[in-house]
Amino acid sequence: MMMRGSLLFNGNRRTVQRFRQFAMQPKIKLILCCCIALSVILLLCRGSSFVEWTDSSTELVDRFALPRKGYAILMNTWKRYDLLKESISHYASCPGLDSIHIVWSEPDPPSKSLKKNLYNVVEKNSRQGRRVELKFDINEEDSLNNRFKEIKDLEADAVFSIDDDVIFPCSSVKFAFDVWQSAPDTMVGFVPRNHWKDDTGNYIYGGWWSVWWTGTYSMVLTKAAFFHKKYLRVYTKEMPASIREYVTKNRNCEDIAMSFLVANVTDSPPIWVKGKIYEIGSTGISSMGGHTEKRTQCVNRFAAEFGRMPLVSTSVKAVDSRNLWFW
C-alpha cells in the first residue's frame, strides 16, 4: 500500500515538473525575443557611435546645431609637416572651429609651398560654408612657452590646445567644447595626470598608470585641452617669470605650469573628458629617458614658486552618454 502511494506521489511530481517546463518555454522564448529586439534597436540607434575620425564622424556632428560662439585651435608643431597637414586637414572639418593658429618656433619661417598647401587644405575641408581662418604665429625664440603666448586678435574665448601628432574625432572635440562652456574658467581635456606627496613631503608626478590605478587626477595636459584665452595673457605677463625661464631652460613642463596657473586662479580641479585618441606621431619629449623624474622636479619647483600646491585632485570624469548603452 505504501509502495503504491509512493509511486503515485512520484508520478504526480514528474507530471508537475513537466507542466512547469512546458509552461516556462513560452516565457523563455518571449524573453529571448524581447532581448533580441532590444539589442537590434540599440544597435540601430547607436550604430553611428562606432564611426572613426574620418569624414563619416564629422557628418554625424554636422547634424547638431553649431554653438553660437566657436573655438580656436592652438597647434604646437616642430618640423613634422606631414603630421601637421594631416591634423589640420582633420580639424578643419570640425564644426564650431573659428580659427587655427600654428605655433611656429623653427629657425626658418614656413615655406610658401607649405603655407599654400595648408591654406588649400583648410579651404577644402571646411564644412557648411564656414571660413576657418589659418594663421602662423611666428616666434624668434625656440621655447615651449611660445605655445601660450598671448594672441591679440583672438576672437574666440575658447582655446583648444593640441599637439600636431594627436587626433580626436570631431564628435569628441564638440563634446569637450560643450563641457568647457559649462565651466569656462576650468581646464577641460583628454589626457589626465596625477600628483601626490610621498613620505618625505616631496611631490611625485604620476603618469597615466597612476591615474588608472587610483582613479584620481589633478591635471589635464595641454596636448589636448580647452581653456579660456585669458590664461594666455596670465601665463605670459602675470605668472612668475622664473617659471617661464625654467621651462625654456629644461625644455619641459610648460603644460604643468599652465595646470598650476589655472588651478591657482580657480582653486578647482580640471575636468577629464573621455575620448578616443589617435597617436599619429612616434617621437616626442615624453619618449625620452628620465621624463617622469624631470616632471617630478617641475611639480616641486612650481609648488615652491607659487608658495603652495594649487593642484586639486578629483575623480570626476565627463562621458558622453549618447555613446553608451548604459550610463
C-alpha positions as CSV (number, residue, x, y, z in Angstrom):
1,M,0.0,0.0,0.0
2,M,2.8,2.4,0.9
3,M,4.7,1.4,-2.3
4,R,1.7,2.3,-4.4
5,G,1.3,5.6,-2.6
6,S,4.9,6.3,-3.3
7,L,4.6,5.5,-7.0
8,L,1.5,7.8,-7.2
9,F,3.5,10.6,-5.5
10,N,6.5,10.2,-7.8
11,G,4.2,10.1,-10.8
12,N,2.4,13.3,-9.7
13,R,5.8,15.0,-9.1
14,R,7.0,14.2,-12.6
15,T,3.8,15.5,-14.1
16,V,4.1,18.8,-12.2
17,Q,7.7,19.2,-13.3
18,R,6.8,18.5,-17.0
19,F,3.9,21.0,-16.7
20,R,6.3,23.7,-15.3
21,Q,8.8,23.1,-18.1
22,F,6.0,23.3,-20.7
23,A,4.7,26.5,-19.1
24,M,8.1,28.1,-18.9
25,Q,9.0,27.6,-22.5
26,P,6.8,30.3,-23.9
27,K,8.1,32.7,-21.3
28,I,11.7,31.9,-22.1
29,K,11.0,32.4,-25.8
30,L,9.2,35.6,-25.1
31,I,12.1,37.0,-23.0
32,L,14.6,35.9,-25.7
33,C,12.6,37.6,-28.4
34,C,12.4,40.8,-26.3
35,C,16.2,40.8,-25.7
36,I,16.9,40.3,-29.4
37,A,14.6,43.1,-30.4
38,L,16.0,45.4,-27.8
39,S,19.6,44.7,-29.0
40,V,18.6,45.4,-32.6
41,I,17.0,48.7,-31.6
42,L,20.1,49.7,-29.6
43,L,22.5,48.8,-32.4
44,L,20.5,50.8,-34.9
45,C,20.3,53.8,-32.5
46,R,24.0,53.6,-31.5
47,G,25.5,52.4,-34.8
48,S,26.8,55.9,-35.6
49,S,28.9,55.9,-32.4
50,F,31.2,53.4,-33.9
51,V,32.5,55.7,-36.6
52,E,36.1,56.7,-36.5
53,W,37.6,60.1,-37.0
54,T,37.1,60.0,-40.8
55,D,34.6,62.1,-42.8
56,S,31.7,59.9,-41.6
57,S,32.3,61.1,-38.0
58,T,32.1,64.7,-38.9
59,E,28.9,64.1,-40.8
60,L,27.4,62.8,-37.6
61,V,28.4,66.0,-35.8
62,D,27.1,68.3,-38.5
63,R,23.6,67.2,-37.7
64,F,23.9,69.0,-34.3
65,A,23.5,72.8,-34.1
66,L,26.7,74.8,-34.1
67,P,27.5,76.7,-31.0
68,R,26.8,80.4,-31.0
69,K,30.4,81.1,-30.3
70,G,33.2,78.9,-31.6
71,Y,36.7,78.0,-30.5
72,A,40.2,78.5,-31.8
73,I,42.8,75.7,-32.2
74,L,46.3,76.5,-30.9
75,M,48.6,73.8,-32.5
76,N,52.2,73.3,-31.5
77,T,54.4,71.8,-34.2
78,W,58.1,71.2,-34.9
79,K,59.4,70.0,-38.3
80,R,56.7,67.4,-38.9
81,Y,55.0,68.8,-41.9
82,D,53.2,65.6,-42.9
83,L,51.6,65.3,-39.4
84,L,50.8,69.0,-39.4
85,K,49.0,68.7,-42.7
86,E,47.1,65.6,-41.6
87,S,46.0,67.2,-38.3
88,I,44.9,70.4,-39.9
89,S,43.0,68.6,-42.6
90,H,41.0,66.7,-40.0
91,Y,40.3,69.6,-37.5
92,A,39.3,72.0,-40.3
93,S,36.3,69.8,-40.8
94,C,35.1,70.0,-37.2
95,P,32.0,72.2,-36.5
96,G,32.4,75.2,-34.2
97,L,36.0,75.9,-35.2
98,D,36.7,79.5,-35.9
99,S,40.5,79.6,-36.5
100,I,43.7,77.6,-36.4
101,H,46.9,79.2,-35.0
102,I,50.1,77.3,-35.7
103,V,52.8,77.9,-33.1
104,W,55.9,78.2,-35.2
105,S,59.2,78.2,-33.4
106,E,61.5,76.8,-36.1
107,P,64.6,78.9,-37.0
108,D,63.3,79.3,-40.6
109,P,59.9,80.7,-41.5
110,P,57.3,78.4,-43.1
111,S,57.9,78.0,-46.8
112,K,55.5,79.4,-49.3
113,S,54.6,75.9,-50.6
114,L,53.8,74.8,-47.0
115,K,51.6,77.8,-46.4
116,K,49.8,77.4,-49.8
117,N,49.3,73.7,-49.1
118,L,47.8,74.2,-45.7
119,Y,45.6,77.1,-46.8
120,N,44.2,74.8,-49.6
121,V,43.6,72.0,-47.1
122,V,41.7,74.3,-44.7
123,E,39.5,75.7,-47.5
124,K,38.8,72.2,-48.9
125,N,37.8,70.7,-45.6
126,S,35.8,73.5,-44.1
127,R,32.2,72.5,-43.9
128,Q,28.8,74.1,-44.3
129,G,30.2,77.2,-46.0
130,R,32.3,78.2,-42.9
131,R,35.5,80.0,-43.4
132,V,38.2,78.8,-40.9
133,E,41.0,81.2,-40.5
134,L,44.5,79.8,-40.6
135,K,47.4,81.8,-39.1
136,F,51.1,81.2,-38.4
137,D,52.3,82.6,-35.1
138,I,56.0,83.1,-35.8
139,N,58.4,83.2,-32.9
140,E,62.0,84.2,-33.0
141,E,63.0,82.2,-29.9
142,D,62.7,78.4,-29.7
143,S,60.8,77.9,-26.4
144,L,58.0,75.8,-25.2
145,N,56.5,78.9,-23.7
146,N,55.6,80.1,-27.2
147,R,52.6,77.8,-27.3
148,F,51.0,80.0,-24.6
149,K,51.9,83.5,-25.8
150,E,49.0,85.9,-25.8
151,I,47.2,86.3,-29.2
152,K,46.0,89.9,-29.6
153,D,43.4,89.4,-32.3
154,L,41.9,86.1,-31.0
155,E,38.1,86.4,-31.2
156,A,37.0,83.2,-29.7
157,D,37.1,82.8,-25.9
158,A,37.8,79.1,-26.0
159,V,41.2,77.8,-26.9
160,F,41.8,74.2,-27.9
161,S,45.5,73.5,-27.3
162,I,46.6,70.5,-29.3
163,D,49.8,68.9,-30.5
164,D,50.3,68.1,-34.2
165,D,50.6,64.4,-33.6
166,V,47.3,63.6,-31.8
167,I,43.9,63.4,-33.4
168,F,40.5,63.2,-31.7
169,P,37.1,62.6,-33.5
170,C,35.2,65.8,-34.2
171,S,32.4,64.5,-32.1
172,S,34.8,64.2,-29.1
173,V,36.1,67.7,-29.6
174,K,32.5,69.0,-29.8
175,F,31.6,67.3,-26.6
176,A,34.7,68.6,-24.8
177,F,33.8,72.1,-26.0
178,D,30.3,71.7,-24.6
179,V,31.7,70.7,-21.3
180,W,34.1,73.6,-21.3
181,Q,31.2,76.0,-22.0
182,S,29.6,74.8,-18.8
183,A,32.8,75.7,-16.8
184,P,34.7,78.2,-18.9
185,D,37.3,79.1,-16.1
186,T,38.3,75.4,-15.9
187,M,40.7,73.4,-18.0
188,V,38.9,70.6,-19.9
189,G,41.0,67.9,-21.5
190,F,41.5,64.4,-22.7
191,V,44.9,63.4,-21.1
192,P,44.8,63.3,-17.3
193,R,47.8,63.2,-15.0
194,N,48.2,63.0,-11.2
195,H,50.4,64.1,-8.4
196,W,50.8,63.1,-4.7
197,K,53.0,63.7,-1.7
198,D,55.5,61.0,-0.6
199,D,56.6,60.1,2.9
200,T,59.4,62.7,2.8
201,G,57.0,65.5,2.0
202,N,58.0,65.9,-1.7
203,Y,55.6,65.8,-4.5
204,I,55.6,63.0,-7.1
205,Y,54.4,63.4,-10.7
206,G,52.1,60.5,-11.8
207,G,51.6,59.4,-15.4
208,W,48.6,57.6,-16.9
209,W,49.1,54.4,-14.9
210,S,48.8,56.2,-11.6
211,V,45.5,57.8,-12.9
212,W,44.3,54.3,-13.9
213,W,45.3,52.8,-10.6
214,T,44.0,55.4,-8.2
215,G,41.0,56.7,-10.2
216,T,42.1,60.3,-9.5
217,Y,43.8,63.1,-11.4
218,S,44.8,66.7,-10.8
219,M,46.0,67.9,-14.2
220,V,44.9,67.6,-17.9
221,L,47.8,68.0,-20.3
222,T,47.6,70.8,-22.9
223,K,48.5,68.4,-25.7
224,A,44.7,68.2,-25.9
225,A,42.8,70.6,-23.7
226,F,40.3,73.5,-23.7
227,F,40.9,76.6,-21.6
228,H,39.9,80.3,-21.7
229,K,42.1,82.6,-23.8
230,K,42.6,84.9,-20.8
231,Y,45.1,82.4,-19.4
232,L,47.4,83.1,-22.4
233,R,47.8,86.6,-21.1
234,V,48.2,85.4,-17.5
235,Y,50.8,82.9,-18.5
236,T,52.8,85.4,-20.5
237,K,52.5,88.5,-18.3
238,E,51.5,87.6,-14.8
239,M,52.9,84.1,-14.0
240,P,56.3,84.3,-12.3
241,A,59.0,84.8,-15.0
242,S,61.2,82.3,-13.2
243,I,58.8,79.5,-14.2
244,R,58.9,80.5,-17.8
245,E,62.7,80.6,-17.6
246,Y,62.7,77.2,-16.1
247,V,60.5,75.8,-18.9
248,T,62.8,77.3,-21.6
249,K,66.0,76.1,-19.9
250,N,64.7,72.5,-19.4
251,R,62.5,72.2,-22.5
252,N,59.8,70.6,-20.5
253,C,56.7,71.2,-18.2
254,E,55.0,74.1,-19.9
255,D,51.8,72.1,-19.7
256,I,52.3,71.5,-15.9
257,A,52.9,75.2,-15.5
258,M,49.6,76.0,-17.2
259,S,47.8,73.5,-15.0
260,F,49.3,75.2,-11.9
261,L,48.3,78.6,-13.2
262,V,44.7,77.7,-13.8
263,A,44.3,75.8,-10.5
264,N,45.9,78.8,-8.7
265,V,43.2,81.1,-10.2
266,T,40.2,78.8,-9.7
267,D,41.1,76.6,-6.7
268,S,39.3,73.9,-8.6
269,P,40.3,70.7,-10.4
270,P,40.3,70.3,-14.2
271,I,37.7,68.1,-16.0
272,W,38.8,65.0,-17.7
273,V,36.7,64.2,-20.8
274,K,36.6,60.6,-22.2
275,G,37.7,60.5,-25.8
276,K,39.5,58.1,-28.2
277,I,42.9,59.4,-29.1
278,Y,44.8,58.6,-32.3
279,E,48.6,59.0,-31.9
280,I,49.9,59.6,-35.4
281,G,53.4,60.5,-34.3
282,S,56.2,58.3,-32.8
283,T,58.6,60.7,-31.2
284,G,58.3,63.5,-28.6
285,I,59.6,64.8,-25.3
286,S,57.7,62.1,-23.3
287,S,59.6,59.4,-25.1
288,M,62.9,60.5,-23.8
289,G,64.6,58.8,-20.8
290,G,64.1,60.3,-17.3
291,H,60.9,62.0,-18.4
292,T,58.9,61.2,-15.2
293,E,61.8,62.3,-13.0
294,K,62.0,65.6,-14.8
295,R,58.3,66.2,-14.4
296,T,58.5,65.4,-10.7
297,Q,61.2,68.1,-10.4
298,C,58.9,70.5,-12.2
299,V,56.0,69.9,-9.8
300,N,58.1,70.5,-6.7
301,R,59.8,73.6,-8.3
302,F,56.4,75.2,-9.3
303,A,54.9,74.5,-5.9
304,A,57.7,76.4,-4.4
305,E,57.3,79.2,-6.9
306,F,53.6,79.5,-6.2
307,G,54.2,79.3,-2.5
308,R,51.7,76.4,-2.2
309,M,50.3,73.4,-4.0
310,P,47.3,74.7,-6.1
311,L,46.6,71.5,-7.9
312,V,43.3,69.9,-6.7
313,S,42.7,66.1,-7.2
314,T,39.3,64.8,-8.4
315,S,37.8,61.5,-9.6
316,V,35.1,63.2,-11.8
317,K,35.1,62.2,-15.5
318,A,32.8,63.6,-18.2
319,V,31.4,60.9,-20.5
320,D,29.1,61.4,-23.5
321,S,26.1,59.2,-22.5
322,R,24.8,59.2,-26.1
323,N,27.7,56.9,-27.0
324,L,27.0,54.4,-24.2
325,W,24.4,51.7,-23.8
326,F,24.1,52.2,-20.1
327,W,25.0,55.3,-18.0
